[in-house]
Amino acid sequence: MTWYDDFWSLVYDYRPYLWLLFMFLVFMLCLSTLSFVLSRQSTASHTLSYINLLLTIGLGVIVLGMYWYSAKRRAEL
C-alpha cells in the first residue's frame, strides 16, 4: 500500500469530522453572505466580506471533494 492509499484511508476514517467541518463552513457562508449584503460598497468591510466569501466557498469545495473522493475510493476497494 502506498502513502497515497494510506492518506485516503485516513481521510475516510475522519469523514464524520469532514462533514462537521462542512456544516460549519455552511454556517460561516451564511454569516459572510449576511455581512456582505448589509455592508456598504466601497468600504473595507465590504472587501473583506467578499474575500471571506471566496475563501469559505473554496474551502467548502475542497472539503466536499475530499469527502466524496474518499467515499468513492472506499467503494471501489
Secondary structure, 3 states (H helix, E strand, C coil): CCHHHHHHHHHHHCHHHHHHHHHHHHHHHHHHHHHHHHCCCCCHHHHHHHHHHHHHHHHHHHHHHHHHHHHHHHHHC
